[in-house]
């Protein structure tokens, strides 16, 4: 189960987005097991990217039960986000080019980028879950009340700066054994909150931010 950001994204060119997904899907097709997708900000960075996601992936949140364990994939990109400012878009283009042509320069650029107070603040913005998704979460938990454990996967570690809507989700889970997994921050982190485990996965194939 992936925790999001399968593609680099951050382009409004439909052809380029499809090319990225074709490459990613080709790699996934070589696996000898099911692969479950989670939406990340890179995957659905703008309206065009969301359109391509819906065409290729369909649902942005879903669940399944395996060996009496409930697995829930949530969508932390559900709520509309502001468009990235032009300077960020331009910096992203330069960074992507440097990753191929000069990886060391790309690392230096990323290090400077992550020193920006604006960027650090944006990474910690509270994530809102819309009412429709919250209703689905409640219904899914009710229909699977007797499983032995519940694992929840999302892209952003929403517990770092929890919104009221995320607190409402935590409240729904308080009487069952559960564990949260997320990504987004590009470094590994482990939190134990009220005897529950919250685990932020490292960046996998992406660049380390810390």
Secondary structure, 3 states (H helix, E strand, C coil): CCCCCCCCCCCCCHHHHHHHHHHHHHHHCCCCCCCCCCCCCCCCCCHHHHHHHHHHCCCCCEEEEECCEEEEECCCCCCCCCCCCHHHHHHHHHHHHHHHHCHHHHHHHHHHHCCCHHHHHHHCCCCCCCHHHHHHHHHHHHHCCCCCEEEEECCCCHHHHCCHHHHHHHHHHCCCCEEEEECCCCCCEEEEECCEEEEECCCCCCCCCC
